[in-house]
Amino acid sequence: MRTESDSLGQIELPKDVYFGVHTQRALNNFPISDNVTHPEIIRAFLEIKQAAAQTNATSGNLDRSIAKHIVSATKLLLKQPIDSRMFPISDIQGGAGTSTNMNVNEVIANIALEQIGRARGDYQRINPNDHINMGQSTNDTYPSAGKIALIRLLTPLFESLESLVDALGNKADTFSTTYKMGRTQLQDAVPMTLGNSFHAWLKPLRRDITRLTTARDALYMLNMGGSAIGSGINVSYHYQVHIVPNLASITNLPLTQAHDLFDATSNLDSFVTLSGALKSLAVNLSKMSNDLRLISSGPRSGLHEINLPAKQAGSSIMPGKVNPVIPEVVNQVAFEMIGFDATITAAAEAGQLELNAFEPIIFKSLIAGIEHLTRAMDTLRINAVDGITINKSRLSQDIDLSASFATAMAPIIGYQEAAKIAKESLRTGKSLRQIAENKGVFSEDELAHIFKVEDIVINARTPEHGLVLHAPKAKA
């Protein structure tokens, strides 16, 4: 064991660990979550510390030899996977992220001390606060690290989302002439194509891409240089001007400094915007999953318009039963994201005055939501959408037996008369065409048009798939 001290007194910690007293206190105080601070947040913190050391050295406020060792330590840590034994603090913590900031400061300091032959915890030469944290506060480093982490985690989410949109588009093209019954309020409506359904699922996902892009772009603006509350206390002018450009160079991200550092430190609406965009994506994915479960239901007593790939046995007691497990898991991820959004909204609103202390739970929720939605979209595409096939005989049967053709009759004989024919068909079991012919109110051309599904389906196709919008033929 070794002993370190802070303003609260002394504390013992294992001799061989790279963290120090502040980390140990956090481990004692926050036994909340089994998950540690996300590796991408730690990675961003290390880049921030590297940029800060370089900026402070060029300003003349930090000894260049100390800066050299700080930069060397951060580069060493960035070359390897983030080690949770070095960065073990719970992702849910009090103190607005101070424990994570100090954890990173202590690890960098102790690695740098080893490089100059000093013992871990011997902070006279290289100090976590005085040197590693120079010109900084948790209040500008923690939200900045969180934003950088979110930006990077959004990249695979965009890739998964775009791949899903492409897969839905391919199915829309494949099923562009596959006719089926449309339904409103779970009741028969009018014919459409299965391709129309797939387009109706992919279009809101395209809008989600736009919403998420706008939300991500807002994250590029950081409050680095604002220090404790945005006033820039203990920050040199050189540092305040150069820290964000230097960090942008290290991260290869188009980072900018907020125009109003007080605003950027106290308000978290950019995270609420991102959360809202993720919730929108979750809702759209869940709605599509609901539809897939409905139209694949059966296979004998349900709608059974499509076949989802069989992925696993559906019951421990009913042999041969196969459940729509992929849409079901997507539904659950969506429910989770809706809950995360409620947490993020509450946490963002609960900040007081110049700082919001609840960023840890915001980052935990956003990161989990992004990662789970990314994986959910991948499994939905790979294990469900790509393998969808149709039950063509069922689709044709539904259209043939439907009373929906009464809708096409209404412009010719009026709503009330068309409704009478529909009700008679349902009551007697006779087809609409048979009843319409017996009544003698339609010409042969009108009957041919009314009961030709191709003529009454409006195929709304989207330009990105090379399709066109065409209307039904005009009545003779």
JOWO-V549103 format. One record per backbone hydrogen bond with DSSP energy under -1.0 kcal/mol. CO is the residue of the C=O (numbers start at 0). NH is the residue of the N-H. If there is no record, write none. Layout:
co:CO nh:NH
co:CO nh:NH
This chain:
co:1 nh:12
co:3 nh:10
co:5 nh:8
co:8 nh:5
co:10 nh:3
co:12 nh:1
co:13 nh:16
co:19 nh:23
co:20 nh:24
co:21 nh:25
co:22 nh:26
co:23 nh:27
co:24 nh:28
co:25 nh:29
co:29 nh:31
co:34 nh:90
co:37 nh:41
co:38 nh:42
co:39 nh:43
co:40 nh:44
co:41 nh:45
co:42 nh:46
co:43 nh:47
co:44 nh:48
co:45 nh:49
co:46 nh:50
co:47 nh:51
co:48 nh:52
co:49 nh:53
co:50 nh:54
co:51 nh:55
co:52 nh:56
co:53 nh:57
co:54 nh:58
co:55 nh:60
co:55 nh:61
co:62 nh:66
co:63 nh:67
co:64 nh:68
co:65 nh:69
co:66 nh:70
co:67 nh:71
co:68 nh:72
co:69 nh:73
co:70 nh:74
co:71 nh:75
co:72 nh:76
co:73 nh:77
co:74 nh:78
co:82 nh:85
co:82 nh:86
co:88 nh:36
co:94 nh:97
co:96 nh:100
co:97 nh:101
co:98 nh:102
co:99 nh:103
co:100 nh:104
co:101 nh:105
co:102 nh:106
co:103 nh:107
co:104 nh:108
co:105 nh:109
co:106 nh:110
co:107 nh:111
co:108 nh:112
co:109 nh:113
co:110 nh:114
co:112 nh:117
co:113 nh:116
co:118 nh:121
co:120 nh:122
co:126 nh:130
co:126 nh:131
co:127 nh:132
co:132 nh:135
co:136 nh:139
co:136 nh:140
co:137 nh:141
co:139 nh:143
co:140 nh:144
co:141 nh:145
co:142 nh:146
co:143 nh:147
co:144 nh:148
co:145 nh:149
co:146 nh:150
co:147 nh:151
co:148 nh:152
co:149 nh:153
co:153 nh:157
co:154 nh:158
co:155 nh:159
co:156 nh:160
co:157 nh:161
co:158 nh:162
co:159 nh:163
co:160 nh:164
co:161 nh:165
co:162 nh:166
co:163 nh:167
co:164 nh:168
co:165 nh:169
co:166 nh:170
co:167 nh:171
co:168 nh:172
co:169 nh:173
co:170 nh:174
co:172 nh:175
co:174 nh:177
co:174 nh:194
co:177 nh:193
co:179 nh:191
co:181 nh:188
co:183 nh:186
co:186 nh:183
co:189 nh:181
co:191 nh:179
co:192 nh:196
co:193 nh:197
co:194 nh:198
co:195 nh:199
co:196 nh:200
co:197 nh:201
co:198 nh:202
co:201 nh:205
co:202 nh:206
co:203 nh:207
co:204 nh:208
co:205 nh:209
co:206 nh:210
co:207 nh:211
co:208 nh:212
co:209 nh:213
co:210 nh:214
co:211 nh:215
co:212 nh:216
co:213 nh:217
co:215 nh:218
co:217 nh:220
co:219 nh:255
co:221 nh:257
co:222 nh:225
co:225 nh:229
co:225 nh:231
co:231 nh:234
co:235 nh:239
co:236 nh:240
co:237 nh:241
co:238 nh:242
co:241 nh:245
co:242 nh:246
co:243 nh:247
co:244 nh:248
co:245 nh:249
co:246 nh:250
co:247 nh:251
co:247 nh:252
co:252 nh:254
co:255 nh:221
co:259 nh:263
co:260 nh:264
co:261 nh:265
co:262 nh:266
co:267 nh:270
co:267 nh:271
co:268 nh:272
co:269 nh:273
co:270 nh:274
co:271 nh:275
co:272 nh:276
co:273 nh:277
co:274 nh:278
co:275 nh:279
co:276 nh:280
co:277 nh:281
co:278 nh:282
co:279 nh:283
co:280 nh:284
co:281 nh:285
co:282 nh:286
co:283 nh:287
co:284 nh:288
co:285 nh:289
co:286 nh:290
co:287 nh:291
co:288 nh:292
co:289 nh:293
co:290 nh:294
co:291 nh:295
co:293 nh:296
co:294 nh:304
co:294 nh:305
co:296 nh:303
co:304 nh:390
co:306 nh:388
co:317 nh:320
co:320 nh:313
co:322 nh:324
co:323 nh:327
co:324 nh:328
co:325 nh:329
co:326 nh:330
co:327 nh:331
co:328 nh:332
co:329 nh:333
co:330 nh:334
co:331 nh:335
co:332 nh:336
co:333 nh:337
co:334 nh:338
co:335 nh:339
co:336 nh:340
co:337 nh:341
co:338 nh:342
co:339 nh:343
co:340 nh:344
co:341 nh:345
co:342 nh:346
co:343 nh:347
co:344 nh:348
co:345 nh:349
co:351 nh:354
co:354 nh:351
co:357 nh:361
co:358 nh:362
co:359 nh:363
co:360 nh:364
co:361 nh:365
co:362 nh:366
co:363 nh:367
co:364 nh:368
co:365 nh:369
co:366 nh:370
co:367 nh:371
co:368 nh:372
co:369 nh:373
co:370 nh:374
co:371 nh:375
co:372 nh:376
co:373 nh:377
co:374 nh:378
co:375 nh:379
co:376 nh:380
co:377 nh:381
co:378 nh:382
co:379 nh:384
co:380 nh:385
co:384 nh:387
co:388 nh:306
co:390 nh:394
co:391 nh:395
co:392 nh:396
co:393 nh:397
co:394 nh:398
co:395 nh:399
co:396 nh:400
co:402 nh:405
co:403 nh:406
co:405 nh:409
co:408 nh:411
co:408 nh:412
co:409 nh:413
co:413 nh:417
co:414 nh:418
co:415 nh:419
co:416 nh:420
co:417 nh:421
co:418 nh:422
co:419 nh:423
co:420 nh:424
co:421 nh:425
co:422 nh:426
co:423 nh:427
co:424 nh:428
co:430 nh:434
co:431 nh:435
co:432 nh:436
co:433 nh:437
co:434 nh:438
co:435 nh:439
co:442 nh:446
co:443 nh:447
co:444 nh:448
co:445 nh:449
co:446 nh:450
co:448 nh:451
co:451 nh:454
co:452 nh:456
co:457 nh:459
co:461 nh:464
co:461 nh:466
co:462 nh:465
